[in-house]
């Protein structure tokens, strides 16, 4: 009899443990360095405080991230949550990859964020995510080499050329000039357009061509022959790059003790317009195939909330989307204040499906102009044709 009661007791305990097992929510991200550290801290805090939901982090290389989401989620094999920029929202919404979240998000929650970061996640009047951070590039400079940042592109060229000594491996300016994302400040500063009012690609303009001529001239005067993200970090940390164009994620890669400044990107001398980088809203997005949507949104709400934002700002050096975080000491730091000001001078990144088709052709166009001597207008015509063809093949 005692043995039977003991067995029954064990079965009840086992059943009880299963009944109270926490729901696991898988979150994919591509963060690295301090951003990764900060995300791990806020997830650990959520997991410690939540009895019913636990978040499991899975890092994915950035270059493979979008393709993995596109391939895995429709098959039900992807994550519950993932972090990505708003430029894919329209395409992923149309593909049934994203779950709209306005049902879960009340007005008080959304008022925590800078409105452009929320607006960027709206597609066809549905909200597809909660903003974590806004991302744009700015000018970062070594204070040991430059006393104050140039205010115009004429000044930028003069300073960069003066500080360039290719034989010694020193450069006045370094940025990933063949990447359309990093070229965008000049592209928009010269009056270029990506998509027209009808949402269709509109790449071939005099302003876009002029921006490429400018970038080619700048490369010949002051840049290394080939620039990658690793080259940017290495040269800046070694004191061999006086200025770089980069985003807030770069701060976590700067060598400790190196004194640097952050400035607004300069006014384009030829047009009088501000160089205007892309403004992206990096967000937590919910998979339409998640079996745990309610639990996943509980995690979203916490990770995008004010307390978590404070950690992501101070530890991860993120330009967080949460307004209140900028009242903190970390938020009032010069670099963060400058990046917040740059946000107001940036160009919102389109979230329409067509945007997905723009990156590859525009990167190829830039490369052909910078390294192969192709005429900028001809390169843009080719890019336009490639984008249109890609859209047509996609059926969207």
N, C-alpha and C positions, 0 to 999 in steps of 0.2 A: 504493500500500500504506500509506504514511504517512497519507494522507487518511482511509483506511478505519479505521485504528487510532485516529486522533484523534476521528473521529465516534463510534466505539464507546466511547471514554473519556468523551466528553461525555454519551452516553446513560446510562452507568453512574453518572455523577455525579448526573444528574437523577433517576434512579431511586432513588439513595441518599438524596437530599434529601427525596423524597416518603416514603420508608420511615421516615425519622426526623422527619417533620413532627409537631409537637405537636398534641394534641387540644384544640380550643377548647371551653370550657365557658362558656355565657352565663349571667350572673347579673343578675336584675332586683332593684332596690331603690328605696326612696323617701326615702333619707336626704338631708339637706341640712346646710348649715353645717359645723360641726366633725365631726359624725357622718360626713358624706360624705367629708371630708378624711381621717379615720382609716381608713375602709373602703378608700379609694383607696391609702393607704399599705400596709396589710396585703396587699392584692391585688397591689400592685407587688412586694412582697417575695416573695410566693408565686411570681409569674411569673418573678422573677429566679432563684429557687432550683429551680424545676421545669423540667426539660427536656422532659417528656412531656405536661404539661398546662398550658394557659394559660387564665386567667379573663378574660373580657371583661365589663366592667360596663356596664349600661344603666339609667339613671335613669328612673323612671316616676312621674308625679304621684300622690301618695297617694290623692287622691279617686277616681282612675280605676283604682287598682292591682287591687283585688279583682275588679272586673268584667273587666279585661283578662286576668287569670289564668283566670277561669272561662270566658271565651270562647276564649282562644287555646290553652291546654294540650290540651283534648280533640281539637283539630284537628292537634296535633303542631306548632304554630307558636309555641309559647311558649318560655320559657327552660329551661335545664337545672336551674338553681337559682333560688330567690327568697327574699327575706326578708319575713316577715310575722308577725303576732301569732297566738297559739294559738287565738283564738276561732273561726277558720275551719277548724280541723283536722278536726272531725267531718264537716262538710259537704263539704269537699274530698276527704276519704277516701272517703266514700260515693259521690262523683261520679267516682271513679277518677282524680283529679287528682294525688294525692300517692302517692309510693312509700314504703313503710315501710323504715326503715333499721336495725332492730335486728340484721339479719344482718351489717351492717358494723361496728356499735358494740359494743365489748366493755365489760365491767364497769369496767375501769380508766379508760376514756375517760369514761364517764358519771359516775364518782365525782368528776370535776373540777368538776362543776356543783352549784349549790344544788338540792336535791332537788325543791322545788316547781316549778322551771323545767323539769325533765325530766318530772315527773308531768303537767304541763300539756300535754305533747305526746303523751301516750298516749291512744289511742282504741281501744276494744275490744281491749285488751291488745297493741296494736301501737304502735311508736314512730315518729312522723312528723316527724323533724327533730332538729337539734342546737341547743340554746339559745345565743343570743348575749348576750342581756340580759334583765333583768326590768324591767318598766315599771310605774310607778304614779305618781300625783300626790302632791305634798306642798305645804306652805306656803312660799313664797319671799317674803322681805320686804326692804325697803330699810332698811339700818341707819342711814341718815341721818334717817329719819323715825320708826323704831320701835326702841326699845332691846332689847326682848325680845318674842318671839312670844306671842300669846294662847294659853292652855292649854284654854279652854272656848269653846263657841260664844257664850255670853253675853258673854264678854270680847271675842271676835272682833267681834260686832256693835257693842259699845260703842266699840272702837278704830276700826273701819272708819267708823262714822257720824261720829265726831269729826274724822276726817281727810278727810272728803268735803266738797268745795266745788264743786258742779256749775257755778256761774257762772264759776269759774276753771278748769274742766276738770280738777279734781283729785278723785281717788277713793281711798277707804280700802281697797277690795278690788276686784279685777278678775279674772274668770275666765269661761270660755265656759259660762254658766249654762244655756243652752238645749240644750246637748249632753249627752246622757245619760252619756257617759263621764266628764265633769267633774262632773256632778251625783251620781255614784255614792257619794262619801264620805258625803253627807247621806242618800242613799237607804238605804244599809246601816246607817248610824249610827242611823237612826230605826227600823230593823228591817224594812226592805223586803226582798222576795225577787224574783228574776227567774224561775228555774225551780224547780219542785217536785222532790221526791225521785223522781218518775216521769219527770223530764226534760221535762215539759210546762210551758208558761208559767204563771206564778202571780204576776201583777203587781198585782192588786187587793187591797191590804191597807191597814189603818189606818196602818201605819208608812210605807208608800210615799206615801200621801196627805199625812201630816204632813210628810214631807221636802219636798214641793212647796210646802206652805204656808210652811215655813221659807225656802225658796229665793225665793219671791215677796216675802216680807217683807224679806229681805236685799237683794234687787234694788232695792226701793223706797227703802231707807235709804242704800245705799252704792255701787251699781254704775251704769255707763253704761247708756243705754237699749238699745244693741245692741253685743254683744261678739263679735269674731272673734279668731283667733289673732294677726293683725297688730295689732289694737288692743291686745291684752295686751302684746305686745312693745314697741310704740311708747310706750305710757303708762308702762310700767315704766322703760324706758331714758331717758325724759324726766323722770323723777322725779315723775310725776303719778299714779302708782299706788303706794300704800304697801305693799300686799300683793297677791300673785297666787297662784292655785292652778295649778300646772303640773307637768310631768314633767321628767326629766333632759335631754331633748332641748332644753329651754329654755335651759339654761346656755350653750350655744354661741351663743345669740342675744343674751345680755346684753352691754351696752356695756362695753368694756374700762375698768377703773378704777372701775366702780360697785361699791360695797361692799354686799354682800347676805348675808343669812343664809337658812338652810334649816331648817325645823322640822317636826315631826310635825303632821299635821292635828289640830285640837283635839277634845276630848271633846264629844259632843253633850249639852248641859246638860239637855235634856228627858228623856233616856233613861239618861244615865250611860255610854253606850257610846262607844267610839272611832269617830270618823269613819273609815270603812274604804273606801278607793278600790279600784278594780279592780286586781288584780295580773295583768299579762299577761306571757307568756313570748314574747319576740321571737326568732324562730328562722330558721335556714337550712333550707329545705325542698327536697326533691328531686322533680322532676317525674316522674310515672309514665310520661310519654312521652319522657323523655330517652333518646337513643341512646348516651349515654356515662355510665351510672350509676356505674360503678366509678371513673372519672376524676373525676366530679363529687363523689363522696364523699371522695376524696382532698383536694379543694379545701375541702370542708366541714370536714373534720377539722382542717386547718390554720387556716382562718379562725375557727373556734370554739375553737381551742386556747389554751393559757396565754400563749404569747408574743404572739399577736395580741390577746388580751384585754387585756394590759397596755397596748398601743398604743391600743386602742379606749377604754380607761378614761382614760388620761392625755391623749390628743389629742382624742378624740371626746366626753369627759365622759359616757360611757355607764355605766350601772349594769350592768356586765357580769355574766353568770351564772357566771363562773369564780371559784371560791372563793379560789384562791391569789392572784388579782390584788389582793385587799383587804389583803394583807400588805405591799404596796408603799406608798411615801410617798403616791402619789396616792390609793390605796385608803383610806388612813387619814385623808384630809382630812375635815373636819367634814361637808361636804355629802354626800359619799359614805357616810359612816358613818350619817348621819341617814336617807338613802334606804334603806340596808340595813335599818335598824330599822323604817322604814315598811313594808317588804316583809312583816315579821312581823305587821303589823297590818292587812294588806290582805285583800281578798276575791278568791280565785282566780277568774279569768274562765272561765266555762264554755266547753268546746270542743265541746259537743253541736251537732248541725245546727240545732236550734231557735234557737240564739243569733243566727244570721245574720238572723233575721226580727224581732228585738227592736229593733234600733237605730233604724230609721226611725220606727216607731210611737211609741217612747218619746221621741224628739226632738220629734215633732209634739205629743205630750201636754204636754211641758214648755213648748214655745212657746205653746200655747193657754192654759196656766195663767199664765205670766209676762206675756204681752202682750195676751191677749184676755179675761181675767177668767173663764175657764172653771173650774168647780168641779173640784178635783183628783180626787176620786173618780170623777166623770163622765169626766174625761180618761183615767184609768186603765182604766175599763171599755171605752172606745173603743179604747185601745191594745191591750188584751187581745183584743178581737174582731178587730182588724186583724192581730195576730200569728197568731192561730189560723187566720184565713182565708188568710194568706200561706203558712203551713205546709201547709195542706190543698191549696192550688193547686200547691205544689211537689212533692206526692206523697210527702213524707218525713215 
